[in-house]
Amino acid sequence: MKNISKYLGAGLLLFTAACSQTQEGDQYTPNKDDAKAIHFIQSSIQKEFPQDAVQGVINVEIARPGNKGAYKVYLATKDDDYELFSVPAEATIPDGSHSVTVPVEVDLSNFVMGSNYKTTLYISSREARPGDNAAQVAQYSDKVTLSATYELEWETLYRTTGEGEEIPQLATYHYNGYYSGRDSGLEVEKAVGANIFRLKDWASGVTFKFVLHDDNTCTVPAQSIGYYNSNYNEYVYVADMAVYTGNDSAYASYPCTFDGESTFSFYLIYYVSSGYFAQGPEKLIFDTDIDTTPVVEIAFEGIETTSTGFKAPKLHFSPNEYTKYYKAAVVAGDITADAERQQEVRRQLIDDKLEAVTPVVTLLADDASVWNVPSGNYTAVALAYDSIENPCKLYTQRFTNDPNDEYAPRSLEFEFYAPKNNLNYSPYNTLIWQMQTANVAAMKYLCVKTAVADYLCEALGMTLEEVTASRGYDVPEEMIAQLNSPEGRGTSFSPLDEGSTYTLALLMYNSFGDTAFVSKSASTFGYFAKDFDRTKTLEDFIGAFGVTATVDVDSQSSEKTFRMDIARINDRDVLISGMTDMRDFAPQLKGYYDKELHMLIVEPQYAGMYNGAYATLGFSNGLSIFWGDAGMAVGYIGDTLYWASSPYSPEEVNSYMFLLFSTPQASSSSYLRQYAGSKTYSSLKMKPLQQASAQTAARAAESRTGSIETGGQRFTTYLTGERVAVPAKASGNTAAKVPAEGKRLRTDLVLHTR
């Protein structure tokens, strides 16, 4: 029987395309007055063509409210596969007609079976008047998305059971991107004559296609998920990373594979034409024959106080329907990873010779009871017997009986803050971690910007505790000994970005492997444009300056000094030279003096050639990069010039780099995902050279950073520095979040600009 768990977020509209050779998307009303005058009557058209066709046509209808006079419109396509679609440069609605049909020719000669190709058709311009004798316009669209694919003949996929019976293949899909949760009982179909498969009733009720290759790799072609995102007036699409980027080498980092038995592992990205919402691994598992193996699940449900006041561990044994009975007991120590000891315990249980911490009991059904054992580290064991009383597998579950908190790892004191009154550390680029712990035998830590921590949790589909466990750094044993001491331990993170918020996550283990998790966030002090001196004139910005900056190279940070020159062009514009510390790249860039705010503004611009590529000044907030609407301001605080996010920048940015493109015009399609020298510049301070202090020319600070890479991006993590001789102070725990069960349409997705 089909079993589906679907939960939709509030406020989201669901659109399901009809199952036909030509599918017309739902019409919508974006309430744009211009579109009322001249418009497409559909928002999307999807058409399938015969497999032997090399050319095809999609008919698009353009309408107007009136019908008097001939009326000309001019058309354009862009986005995705526009080169495969031939659109007339113009179309004319004849006198007396409300509409005209425009044929769009499709080049099918290079289509790949199973792939979906699309473009967006726009009205680039039109005549001034659409015509009189108007008709009522109830529904209209200012653009139309065209999709084309080869027509495939589909048939139900069957599998053979252990008894030789052929039954339809069903599957379970595990979502981790635009949706979360799972769907089970999904029907599977296969294309006739090709290893192309599709799931029925996937995501928002559409089909999901994928291609299986001979080497057990897979391709997930671009296809609609059936959900229309009204914020962007487009259907959301999904594809694997290689299809999305147009580069097959992406499969090395983002593989799509089949295990040869029943499990398909996909790395998918969900997107619209202007960017993507989410990416990550998802799984499809084909149903197989029912497993009749006896299974006993064991759960430790904590310490329970009996009616007599005695505290004891509660163990829950849950046998499945194929278990006739099982023998249960508790043995000393952790044997979950000791195969030899497990075999010995199994033989002793079969022979009724096990000498355990507790008596061996034989149970027939589900049992949740307290067990009388001393404090310490133990393993609950259960030997399952099948229907004919053959002994089967031994099941184990380690637990700690700790009724008096003798063994639990604990955070007694925990602080994370910018040092306001410590002469040895600057609150602008340093955060102090102070802590005292108990019963901690090992610890992992992760220090990243808070926005990066949030992104990692979303991209990896993990809680912050899970990210810390898998990507965190080990704390040295000598430091753990100090953390467990009455004095505790203090350490620093530096150099950090000014005016930025960071999260410190700590996962503590005791000697038995029990864990406790805590995290805190803190912010460094910052220099902001609102604090700049509003009395400075353009003359104060002209001259030669000694610069101190934090320079990141491949996620390794250090402090660098170099010279920057600012020259006047006119009463407003300036020429800036020396924005890098590189000898092989010294661009000259323009900025302008804002007379009202008394500061220089520097915005994205072409920066010349670097190693055969075209460089553009770009900005970053530590998570995203911008070569469009962003900028930095340069202003005085005291006798020092600082770089900060521009008041006109819609995005808060704190660093710049020189992004490399394959064309002079910067675009997402030409971005090479590299920048000059792999260098990012932040925390810039400038002093006129005649006033430069010894601090300006200070030696470069030793790098104290590492990195985490996921989703094709690398993020800086921060490592602990020298010990800080300050006492620790109290703190509480932060509980890890448990993800909700069931498939849900996610409402927390943020579009990342391509």
N, C-alpha and C positions, 0 to 999 in steps of 0.2 A: 504494500500500500504506500502511496506517495505521502511523505511526511515533509511539510514545508513550515519553516519558522520565518515569518516575514514581519518586520516592524518598520514603519515609515515615520520619519521625523515630521513634526508639525510644521505647517507652512510650506511644504514642498509639493509641487504639482507633478503628477505622474502621467506620461503620455506613452501609449503602446501603439506601435505601428501595425497596420493590418498585414496579413500574410498573403501577399500577391506579388506578381512579377513587377508591377510598378506601385510603389508605396508613396502616398502623399502625406507629408507631415501635417500635424494639426496647424490650422491657421491661428494667427495671434494678432493682437491689436496693440502695438507699441505706443500708440497715442502720439505719433509724430505728424504734425499737420502737413508737412511736405509729402509724406507717404500717402495721405488721403488724396492728394492731387494726382499723383502718379505712383502706381504700386504694382507689386507682384501679388497674385491672388493666392499663392502658397508660400509657406516659409521654408519648405524643404521637399525635394523630390528624390526618391531613390528608385533606380531602374536596373533590372537584370537583363543581360544580353546573352544570346546563344553562344555556346562555347567556341563555335567555328567562325564567329563574326570578328572582323578586324576593324570595322567602323560601326558606329551607332549614333542615334539621335535622341536627345531628350528635348521635348517640347515644353517651353516655358511661356506662360501667359502674362502679359503686362496689360493693366487696365487703368482707366481714368474714370472720374465720375461723370464727365460730359461726353458728347459725341459730335460736336460741331467742329468742322475743320480738320485738316490733316495735322497730326501732332507728332513731333520727332523727339525721341529720347536716345541718349548715348549710354553705352553699356561698358562694364569692365569686370574682370575677374581677378581674384587674388586669393592667397592662402593655399597651403597644401599642394595639391596636384593640378594647379590651374593650367599648366602647359599641356595637359592631356585633353582639355576642353576648348574647342574653337567657338568663340562667341562673336556674332556680328558686332561691328563697332557701333552701329546705330540701328534703330528700328522705328518704323513709322506706323502710328495708329491711323487708319484711313478715315476720311471724312464720313460721318454717319455711324461710326463704330465706337463702342466703348472699350474695345480691347484688340490686341493683336497677339498672334502666336509666334514666338521666336524660336527657331530650331537651333539647338546647341549640339554641334557635332562632337563625338567622343572618339578619341584614338584608342582602340582596343588592342593594338598590335603588340604592346609590351605588358599587357595585364598579366598578373600572376593569379592562378586559380585560387579562389578563396579570399583574395584581398579585396578591399573596398576602397575605391578612389573617390575623392571629393574635392569640390571647390565651392567658393561663394561668389555669386553673381550680384553685382551692385548696379544701380543706376548712377552713373558718374555725373551726368548733367541732363538738363531737359529744357524745353522751350518755356517761355514765361507763363503762358496760359494753357491749361489742359483742355479747354473747350467748354462751351456752354451747354444748356439743356441737361443739367446735372442729374445723375441718378444717385440714390442713397448708397453711401459706402459704409457697409457695416463691418467688414473685415478686410484687412490689408496688411502688407508686409513691405518693408523698405529694402529687403534683400532676400535671396533664396539660396539655400544650400543644395547643391546637386551632388548626388552620389551614384556611382556606377560600379557594377561588378558583373562577373560572369554568372550565368544561370547554371545552377548545379541541380542534378537529380538526386534526391535524398531517399534513403531507405532506412528502416529501423535496424539498429545494430543488435544482434543477438549474441548471447553467450551460452555455452554448454555447461550444465551443472554436473556435479559429481556423479549423478545418476544417469547422465547422458541425455537429459532433457534440454531442449533449446528454449530459452526464455529471453524477453527483451532486456537489454543491458540498461540498468539504472545507475545513477551516480550521485555523489554528494559533493557540493561545491563549498569551499571555505573562503569567504570574502575577507579582504583586509585593506580595501582601498576606498572607493566611493561608498561602498556598503561595508558593514561589519557583520559577523555571524556566519551562518551556514544555511544552505538549502539541501535537503535530501530528497531522494525519490525522483530526481530529474531524468527525463527520457533522453537517450543518446541516439543520434542518427549519424550515418556515414554517407559521404558522397559516392555515387556509383563511379567506379573506375579510378578513384583517387583516395589517398590517405588523409582526407579532410573530414573532420568530425564537427558536430554541433550539438550543443545542449539546448533543449527546449525549455521555455519558461524560466530563463536566466535573468537575474538582476530585476529590471522593471518589466518582465514578461516577454522580452525579446529572445532571440536565439544567440548563442555564443559560439563562434567558429574558431577552430584552431587546426593547424596542419602538423601531422606527425611525419618526421623524416626517417630514413632508413637507419641512421645512427642514433636513434632515440632522442634526438633534439626536436624541439617544437618551434613553430612560428605562430604567433597570435596576430593576425592581420588587423589593421585599423577597422573598427566597426562601432556603430552607435550602441550605447547601453540602454537606449529607449527612454532616457530621462531628459526632458527638455528644461534647461536652466534658463529661466526668464531673466536673470540678471545679465546674461550675455547674449540672449536671443539666439541660442544655439542648442543643439543636442550635444550632450557630453559623449565623447568618444573614448575608446580604450584600445590599447595596442601593447605589444611588448616593446622594450626599450630600443631594440635594434630597428624595428619598424618605425618607431616614433622619431628616432634621431637620423634614420636613413643610413646607419653605419652598422654592418654586420659584426664588427669587432666588439660592439656593446654586449654581445652574448657572453664574452669572457668574464665580464663583471656582473652581468644580469642574466644568468642562464635561464632557459626554458627547456625542461627535460622531462623524459618519461623513464620510470625505473624499470621498465620491462615487464612489470606485473600488473599493477592497478593504479599507480599514483602518478599524476602529472603535476609538475611544479612549474608555475609561471611567475615571472617577475613583470608586473604590469604597471602602466601609467594611465591615469584618467585625465582628460584634457579637453579644452576647447581651443579655438584658433589663437587666442591671445595668451595662453599659458596652461599650466596644469594644476590640478587640485591635490592629487595624492599619488603616491607610487609605493610599491612594495610587493612582497611575495604573496601569492595565492595558490591554493591547491584544489585539484579536482581528483576525486578518488572513485574509481569504478567499483560498484558493488560486486562482491564475490560470494561464493557459497557460505552458508551459515557455519560458523565455527562452533563445534559442540564440545570444545575443550572445557573441562571444569576450571573455574576461576574463583578465587576468594580474594576480594579486595579488603585491605586492612587500613584503617584510619585511626590515627591518634587524635582524640578529641579533647585533649587538655587534662588538667587536674580537677577532679571533682571531690567535693566534701560530702562524706556520707552522713547519714542521720545521727551517727555517734560522734561526729566531729573529726573523723579520720580522713586525711587527704590521700587520694590515690589516683593513678592515671586511668583514664577511661579509654578502652580500646573497642573499636567497632569492626566486627568481621561480617562481610557481606558476600555470601556465596551466590553464584549464578544458578540458573535452572538446571544446568548439566552437572552440578555437584551433588552427589548423594549425601555425603557427609564429609567432615574435615576434622583433623586433629590440630589443636591450637595450644601454644605455650609461649612463654617469654624466656629468652636466653640472654646471658650477660654480654655486653659489648655490642659493637656494630659489625654485623656479618653480611651486610647488604652487598659489599663488594668482594667478599671472600668466597669464591666458588667452591673451594675445597672444603671449607667449614660448612657451607650450605649442604653439600652432598653428605657430609658426615651426620649433620642434624637430620636430614631426610631419612637416611638409613636407620638411625636410632629411633625415629618416630615410627617407621614401618615395623621395627622389631620390638616396639614398646620398651625401649631401653634408654630413652633420652633423660638425662639428669639436668633439668632446667631450673631456673630461678623460681618458677611456679610449677605446680602440678600440670601434667598434660591432660587436656579435656577433649572429649569427642562431642562435636556439635552438629546438629542436623539443619539448622536454619540461621537466619540473621541473628547476630548477638551483639549487644552493646552493654558492656559491664565494666566495673572498676576491677583492677587487678592489684593484688597486694604485693608490691615489690619495694625494696629500699630505694633511697635516692640514688640516682646514677644514670648511666648510659646503657640502653637495652635495645633488643630487637624482638618484636613480636613476630611469630612464625605460624604459618598455617599450611598443612599438607592436605591437598584436595584429593578426593576419591571419586571415580566416575560411577556410572550407573551399575556396572558389574563389579564394583568395589576394587578396582585396580588403583593403586596409588599413582598419582600424577605429579604435578609440579608443586614445588615448595614456594610459597609466597612469603615475603618479608616486609617489615616496616620498622625502621629505626625510630626511637623516641627517647626523650629525656624525661625522667621523673624528677622534677625540681619543685616540690611544693613550697620550699622556703626561699626560692630565688638564689640558690647557692651557685648555680652554673650559668644562668641566663646572661648573655652579653648585654651590657647596659651602658647607656650614656648618662653619666652623672652630671656633667657640666658640658655645655657646648655653646660657643659663641663664634660668630662670623661677622666681621665689621671692618670699616675703614679706620685706620689709626689716627685719631685727631690730635693726640698729645704725645706722640712718640717721635722724638727728633731723628731717630734712625730710619724712619719710614715715612714716605709721602702718602697721604690719603688719596692723592689723585691717581696713583698707579699701583697701589698696594692694598690688599685685604689680608687681615689677620685671622687665622683659625686657632682657636683655643679650645681645649677639650680635656676632660677627665673621664675615664671609662673603668669598668669592672668586668672581669671574666672574659676579656677579649683576647683570643689567641691569634686571630688574623683579621685583616681589614682591607677593604678596597675603597678607593675614593675617586670621585670624578668632579672636577671643577671646570665648568664651561659657562659661557654666557647663558642667561636664563632663556633667551629666545632660541638658542641652539639646543638647550635641553628639551624644550617643548617640541622642537622640530624632530629631534632624534626619537622621542617617544612616539610621535605620529608616524614618522617614516618607517621605523622598525616595528611598529605595532607592539611596543613594550611599555611597561611602567618604568618610571625613573629608577626604581629598585632593580628591575631586570636589566636595564641599560648599564647601571653601575656594575652589576655582577658580570656582565659579558664584556664591557668595554673599559671598566675602571682600572686604576693602577694599584698595585700592592703597596701597602704601607710597610716599611722595613721593621724587622723584629725589634731592634733597639728602640725605635720610636714607639712601638706598641707597649714595650715595657715601661716607658716614661708615661704614656697615656694611662696605664693601669696604676701608676704610683699616686700617692696622696697629693703630690704637687701638680699632676697633670702635665700637659705639654702644649706649647704654643709654636706656631710656624707661620710663614708668610707665603703669599702668592704675588709675584711681581716679575716683570712689568705687565700691568693690565691696562686696558683702555680707559681713558678718562671718562667720567660721567656715564658709566655703563653698569648694568646689573648682572651679577653672576650668581650661579647656584652651586653650592657645595653639597654633594650627596655622599653619604658614608654607609657602607654595608659592613656590619661587624659580625664575626663568627666566634663562637666559643670552641673549645677543644673537641666537642662532640659534633660540631657542624651546625648547631642551631644559629639562627641569624637574628639580627635586629637592624632596622634601617632608620636613619634620620637624615634630614636635609634642611638647609637654610639658604636664604638669599640675602645678598648685601650689595651695596652700590659704592663704587668709587666716587670721589668728588669730581666735579667737572667744570670746565670753562665753557660757558655758553654765550651765544651771540647777544642774548639779552643783557649780559653783564659788560659788554664792550663799552669803552669810553666814547661818549657821544660828542666830545669836543674836538676830536682829531679831524684834521683836514687832509686833503689828498697829498699835500707835501710831506706829511708825517709817514706816508707809506712808500715814499720814493727813496731808493738807495740800495746798499748792500747789507745783507743780514746774515748772521750766524744762526743756523738752524739746528735744533735738537729734535729728533723724531724717533718714534718706535717703528722699526722696520721688520715686517714679517716676511720671511722667505721659506716657503714650503712648511708653514706652521711652526717655524722656529723664530722667536722674537729676540731682538737685540736693540740697543739704543745706538743710533748713528748720529754723527754731526756732519753737516755739509753747508755750503754757501748757497744763498738764493738772492737774486737781484731783481728789483722791481723798477721799471722805467716808465715814465709818462709817455703816452701817445698823444693825448689831447686832454681837455679839461675833465674827461670822464673815464676814458679807457687807459689801461696800463698793460705793459708787456712783462710777463713773469718768466725768468730764466732760472734753471737750477732746481726744479721740483723733484729731482731724483739725486741719489748718491752714485749713479752709474756713470762710468766714463764713456761707455758706448751708446748712451742715449741721453741727450740733453735737450729736450723739446723747449720751444719758446711758446708760451700760452698767453691768452688774453684774459684779463679780468676787467671789472669796472668798479668805479668808486660810487657808492650809494650816498648821495649828499644828505639825505634825510636820516639815515642810520649811521653815517660816519664809519663805514667799513667797506672793505673790498669784497666783491662777490665773484666767485670762480665757478663756472658751470661746465657741463660736458662739452667737449669740442675735439676736433681732429688734431692729432698731436704728431703727425709725420710717420715715417717708416721705421720699423724695428725688425731686423732679421728677415726682411722680405715680406713682412705683414704690415697692415695699416693699423696704427695705434690711435686709440681714442681715450681721452681722460674720462674715467668712470669713478663712481663712488660706491661705498658699501656701508651697511649697518652691521656687518659681522655675520649676517645670514644670507642676504641677497645683495646682488650688484645692480647698479643702475647706470645706463648711459643715456638716459633721457631726462625725465623730470626729477632732478636732484641737484644739489650744489653745496658748496661750503663757503663760509664767510671768514674773513681775516680781520681781526680787530685788536685793539689795545686793551689790556688790563694792567694798570701800572705802566712800567716802561717796557713791557714785553708784548709782542704780537702773538696771538693764539689763533689756531684754525678750529672752527666749530661748524656745526650744521647751519646752513643758510636759513634765515627766517622765511625765505621764499620756497624752500624745498618741501614738497609734500611728504617726503620720507626723511626721517631722522637718520643722518649718516654721520660717521665718525672717522672715515678713512678714505683714501683715494688710491687708485692704481691706474696703469695704462693698459687698457684692454686691447687685445689683438683681434683683427678681423681680416677676412680674405678679400674684402672689397672696401673702397674708400667710404662707402655709406654703411654705417654701423646698423646691423640688424640681427635678429635672433638666428636667421639662417646662415649668416656669414661669420658669426662669432666663433672663434677658434677655441674657446674655453681655455685660453691662456692669457697671461699678461706679462708685460715687459719685465724681464729679470725675475719673474715669479714674485715680485715684491709689492707689498702693500704698506702705505705710509699712514701713520696715525699719531696722535698726541704731539702735534707739531707746535714748537715754541720758537720764536724768532726774536733776536735782539739786533739792533743796529750794530754793525761791526765795531764801531768806535766805542760802544758801551758794553760789548760782549764780556761777560764774566767768565771766571774759570769754570763755573758750572756748565756754561753753554758748550764748552769744549771738553766736557768730561768724557772719560773713557766709556766705551760701549759696555752695557750691562750684559752679564752672562745670560744666555737664553735659558728660560725655565718653562718650556712648553713641550707638549706632545701633540698628537692629532688623532682624530676619529674620522673615518671615511665611510660614508653611506650614501646611497642614492646618487652616486656620481659626484658628490661634493665632499670636500675635506674641511673639517672644522678644527679650530685650535682648542686644545685642552691645556689646563694650567697645572704646573707641578709645584710641590711644596718647596719652600726656600729654607733659609737658615732659621735656627730656633729663635723664638722671641721670648725673652725672659719676662713674662707677665703672667699673673694668675688667671686661671680659668674661671668661668662663671656659669650659672645654671641654665639649663635648656630643657625643652620637651621633645617628644618623639613626633615624627611625621609618618602616619600610616600609609602604606602603599595602596593604591587604588586597584580594585578588582574590576576588570572589564565585564560589562553586562553580557548575558547570554542571548543568543538569538540573532538573526540577521537584522541589522538596522540601517536605514538610510541616514548617512552622516550629515549633520547640519553644521559641523564645526570646521568644514574644509575652507582653506584659503587658497586663492589662485596665485600661483607663482609665475611671474612674467617670464616668458621665454626670451 
